[in-house]
Amino acid sequence: MIDVNDSRSLRAGMSESLSKVVDNAVQAGWPERDVALLLMELAETHLMKVAAAVIIDDALYLQRVHSLKN
């Protein structure tokens, strides 16, 4: 799980980096709304990738546990 103190520093660092990405995209002519929607889409894709890895890891773990019992 995330440590609250680590989470704050991670959030601060990522927030600063994300603000720079948004600022650069807006300065390049992209509407802020489009940038926000794209960031949400990218975040969702990343979340699904991480979630899939967790599901696969859990399934492999359960297979190992089952095989040890037999």
N, C-alpha and C positions, 0 to 999 in steps of 0.2 A: 504494500500500500504506500501511498505518497505521504511523506513526512510534511507536516504543515509548514515548517520553516523552509524546507527545500522547495515546497510548492510555491511559496511566495516569491522566492528568488527566481525560480523557473518562470513563473508567470510574468514577473517584471522584465526579465530578459527577452522572453518571447513576445511580450506586448510591444517592447521597443522595436524589435526586429520586424514584427508584423506592421507596425505603423510606418516604418520605412518602406516596406514593400507596397503598402497602400498608397503612400505619398508618391512614390516613383511611378506607379501605374496611373494615378490621377494626373500627375504632371506630364505623362506621356500621352494624355488625351482620353484615357478610359473613364467613362462615367463611374463615380464612386459606387453607385448601386450595382453596376455590372461587376465591379471588383469584389464587392461584398458577396454577391451571389456565387462568383467563381471560387472565392475562398471557402464558402460553405460547402460547395460541391467537392472541392479538394479535401477538405477536412472529413467529409462523409466517406469519401473513397479510402482515405487513410484509416479511419476508424473501422471500416469493414474489413480492411486487410489485417489489421491488428486483431480484431475479433475472430476472424477466421483462423489465424495462427493459434490463438488461445484454445479454440474449439479443437483444432487438430492435435495440439499438445495434450489436452485433457483426454482425448480419445486414445492416443497412443499410450498415455500413462495407465488408463483403465485396462487396455489390452495387456500391458505388462503385468499389472497386478493380477488380472485374471489368469494369465499363463503361469504365474508363480504359484497360485493356489492349486493348479491342476497338476 
